[in-house]
Amino acid sequence: MQTFTLVINGQSVAGDNGQFEIRNPATEESLGYAPISSEAQVNAAVAAAKAAQPAWAALPDAERKSYINKIAEVLTANTAYLAEWITREQGKPLAGPGSMFEMQACVGWTQVAGMLELPPEVVFEDATRRDELHRKPIGVVGAIAPWNWPLMIAIWQIIPSLRAGNTVVLKPSEYTPIGTLEMIRLIAAVLPAGVLNTISGAGKVGDTLVRHPDVKKLMFTGSTRTGKRIIEASADNLTRLTLELGGNDAAIVLKDAKAADIAEGLFWGSFINMGQTCACAKRLYVHADIYEEVIAALKAVAEKMPMGDGMQDGIVLGPVQNKMQFDIVCDLVEDAKKLGARIVTGGNPVFGKGNFYPITLVADIKDGARLVDEEQFGPVLPIIKYTNVDEAIRHANRLQAGLGASVWGSDIAQAQQVAQQIEAGTVWINQHGAIHPMVPFGGIKGSGYGVEFGVEGLKAVTVPQVISIKK
Ligand code: NDP
């Protein structure tokens, strides 16, 4: 069985602290071994990135852009290979909005970053002075990527950082290291040594990276709990942070929505990647007049979606990625049952190989239930009935989460009026989770701070410098 390697300073290296086994969450087959980095190896990766950064930043902008375009070509050429790794390791199927889709996103986000510009701005000018705002790279960026969209989110962290003249040390999630390590091995081969490095493992590796004095910016996507620990750790070095933390997105279906028209959009907005997506709809508020109709339409969509090993044709839903998340889903559904909620479909784990849990719709449940208030991050959706839209807005806003939300209805002006009252970084209308590489994305409240994507995302991996000239 293959042991996968790190890239440090352009070299392929084994983990100093041994290795750990990775299994396919659908079939439980062993996929190989991922390296465990020692503290010395984290230091070596950061040192390599630090040494490479001045020359990388000094490249003419057109040359850095051309490197970004080369990365997009590498990703395109290796789409099938990397998509297979995503499916075997993460679980999302090759088909549907699965691993081929994730790879297309990796390519798209890279290409767009290659087109973005951050020219100096004249922010003030009069007869006496001219003040220009320049954007400088920060230095070494540390990136900690999650297991739900392991390659795509790593790309979100890496590419803007490189584009802006930073160098990167990335740690993939210990649940899904292989696909990401393979992607970086391929990308790093077309970059100067030290510009992009990896570390891997579980336990102290992430913490060591965050506390390293030469890591000047840290990008993290994951839980609010770990995000808070990263904030504490960043205090010593004043490390800048972009934190994309969990969400508990509310979707509000207004009285004038057409159940049949919105059911499929609501389904994928809630269950893309088996609900293991930061900006999935995780609480559905439906007006009493159309409550049963929406539930029936969603049930019909849910029950026609084939689930299984995503390497097989026709499968569009895979397993839950790991046992930790599977247990959270089981626990929340059992708690909802105890409260007397109605299981419309699903509701019990599928016995046999793999972490399979059916798509589960839970009706007749209220705010305050754990399934509503806690982030399930899995294939279960609580559906709450409301009668007054102000009450739905109040409920949407009552939690600490503030990543995304959506409003569904026929009258767009009314939907927009509702959207403006929701406390979330993005509110979608008649869609959910529809991110785009040109459109800033990020959370408010407990969902973190900083934005990614587009020019705003590029600014987030730079520091401003004002050049002030006396006339
Ligand atoms: P975590 O949020 O706990 O993140 C784990 C990663 O963070 C690992 O790479 C780990 O590396 C690193 N890490 C842990 N502690 C620290 C620290 N103090 N400083 C720096 N890095 C640290 O994710 P889990 O995978 O355990 O998932 C937990 C929950 O997070 C899920 O149930 C889900 O709700 C949510 N989640 C949200 C995602 C999103 O997209 N927003 C994505 C994935 C999960 P190391 O162990 O080496 O320190």
Boltz pocket constraint, residues with backbone or C-beta under 6 A from the ligand:
constraints:
  - pocket:
      binder: B
      contacts: [[A, 144], [A, 145], [A, 146], [A, 147], [A, 148], [A, 171], [A, 172], [A, 173], [A, 174], [A, 201], [A, 202], [A, 203], [A, 204], [A, 205], [A, 206], [A, 207], [A, 208], [A, 210], [A, 221], [A, 222], [A, 223], [A, 224], [A, 226], [A, 227], [A, 229], [A, 230], [A, 233], [A, 244], [A, 245], [A, 246], [A, 247], [A, 277], [A, 278], [A, 325], [A, 328], [A, 375], [A, 376], [A, 377]]
      max_distance: 6.0
